[in-house]
């Protein structure tokens, strides 16, 4: 396993959000959400919280 792992795009990354496509990235024990627009969420220990961050980001757009 590598230090940085990118997961599949989250369901929050659907095309209905005007080009915001989110993914989760794992860094050691932490997971964070990222978006194609350049946004990056805080590092979280829980993957579910990183996915929630991504959903909130796309909902705000």
Residue pairs with C-beta under 8 A, 6 or more apart in sequence:
3 27
3 28
4 25
4 26
4 27
5 25
5 26
6 23
6 24
6 25
6 26
7 23
7 24
7 25
7 26
8 23
9 21
9 22
9 23
10 22
10 23
10 24
10 33
10 51
10 54
10 55
12 22
12 51
12 54
12 55
12 57
12 58
13 20
13 21
13 22
13 23
13 35
13 54
13 58
17 58
17 61
18 61
19 36
19 37
20 35
20 36
20 37
20 57
20 58
20 61
21 35
21 36
22 33
22 34
22 35
22 36
22 54
22 57
22 58
23 33
23 34
23 35
23 54
24 31
24 32
24 33
24 34
24 47
24 50
24 51
24 54
25 31
25 32
25 33
25 34
26 47
27 43
29 45
30 43
30 44
30 45
31 43
31 44
31 45
31 46
31 47
31 49
31 50
32 40
32 41
32 42
32 43
32 44
32 50
32 53
33 40
33 41
33 50
33 51
33 53
33 54
33 57
34 40
34 41
35 54
35 57
35 58
37 61
39 57
41 50
41 53
41 54
41 57
42 53
44 50
44 53
